[in-house]
Amino acid sequence: MNQTNEVQPHNAAHAEFVMPVKYRSYRNDPNFQINFNVGRSRDISVEGLLLAVGKHNPVNATLDMEVELPDGLSAYVIGKVTETVDSLVNGVMYHFDRINFLKLDKEAEDMISKKILEYIRKKGRRP
């Protein structure tokens, strides 16, 4: 079900930065050479992310995803679309899919956690 509202914050440690995310319907294949879409994360935690998409994926759809982290790192994760949201950002309507991670290996979880902690530390610093 599409909703038009502002994206609600969540309680998990998360980072609100933009990263490219390759995604496609679930194949259980971490090789993203062909046949994939590219979206952008807006909010990420070790539990999931908010993905800016051109066209909503169906709720309950399972996706293969490659999250491109800063410093040339990437993480392969399997996610499930739990909600679709349309949100007005700076006067432009964006489509977002909320994704919960179903499979996130320890290395990917560590990479994402590290980037979130760096973001929180940097955000907490005063100029």
C-alpha positions in Angstrom: 0.0 0.0 0.0 1.4 3.4 -1.0 1.4 6.1 1.6 2.1 9.8 1.3 3.7 11.0 4.5 7.0 12.0 6.0 9.4 9.2 6.7 9.3 8.3 10.4 12.5 7.9 12.5 13.2 4.6 14.2 15.0 3.7 17.4 17.8 1.6 16.1 21.3 3.2 15.6 21.1 4.4 12.0 22.8 6.8 9.6 21.1 9.2 7.3 23.5 9.3 4.4 23.1 8.5 0.7 24.8 5.4 -0.7 24.2 3.6 -4.0 22.3 0.3 -3.7 22.1 -2.2 -6.5 18.9 -4.3 -6.2 16.8 -6.9 -8.1 14.3 -9.6 -7.5 15.7 -12.3 -5.3 18.0 -14.8 -7.0 20.4 -15.6 -4.1 23.3 -14.4 -6.3 25.7 -11.7 -5.1 27.0 -11.2 -8.7 25.5 -7.8 -9.9 27.0 -7.7 -13.4 23.7 -7.4 -15.4 19.9 -7.0 -14.8 19.8 -4.8 -11.7 18.3 -1.5 -10.7 20.2 1.2 -8.8 18.6 3.1 -5.9 19.9 5.3 -3.1 19.7 4.7 0.6 18.4 7.5 2.7 18.6 5.8 6.1 20.5 2.7 7.0 20.8 0.5 10.2 22.0 -3.1 10.7 18.3 -4.0 10.6 17.5 -2.5 7.2 17.3 0.6 5.1 15.1 3.1 3.4 15.7 2.8 -0.3 14.9 5.6 -2.8 13.5 3.9 -5.9 12.2 5.0 -9.3 9.3 2.6 -9.0 8.1 0.8 -5.9 8.8 -2.9 -5.4 5.8 -4.9 -4.2 5.4 -5.2 -0.4 6.7 -8.6 0.8 9.0 -8.9 -2.3 12.5 -10.3 -1.5 15.5 -8.6 -3.0 19.1 -9.3 -3.6 21.0 -6.1 -2.8 24.5 -4.8 -2.9 25.0 -1.8 -0.6 27.9 0.3 -1.7 29.5 1.7 1.4 32.0 4.5 1.5 35.7 3.7 1.0 35.0 1.3 -1.9 33.4 -1.3 0.4 30.2 -3.1 -0.5 28.0 -5.6 1.3 25.7 -8.2 -0.2 22.4 -8.5 1.7 19.0 -10.1 1.2 16.1 -7.9 2.1 12.3 -7.8 2.2 10.1 -4.9 1.3 8.0 -4.1 4.3 6.5 -0.8 3.3 6.3 1.7 0.4 6.3 5.4 1.1 6.0 8.5 -1.0 7.7 11.5 0.6 8.0 15.2 -0.4 11.7 16.1 -0.1 12.7 19.7 -1.0 9.6 20.1 -3.0 10.1 16.9 -5.0 8.1 13.7 -4.5 10.3 10.6 -3.9 9.4 6.9 -3.8 10.9 4.9 -0.9 10.8 1.3 -0.1 11.5 0.3 3.5 13.6 -2.8 3.5 14.3 -5.2 6.4 17.4 -7.3 6.0 16.7 -11.0 6.0 20.3 -12.1 5.5 23.2 -10.1 6.5 26.5 -11.9 7.0 28.8 -10.9 9.9 31.3 -9.1 7.7 28.5 -7.0 6.1 27.0 -6.3 9.5 30.4 -5.1 10.8 31.0 -2.9 7.8 27.6 -1.3 8.1 27.9 -0.9 11.9 31.3 0.8 11.4 30.0 3.3 8.9 27.0 4.1 11.2 29.2 4.7 14.2 31.5 6.9 12.1 28.5 8.9 11.0 27.1 9.2 14.6 30.5 10.4 15.9 31.0 12.9 13.0 27.4 14.2 13.5 28.0 14.6 17.2 31.1 16.8 16.7 30.7 20.6 16.9 32.4 22.7 14.3 
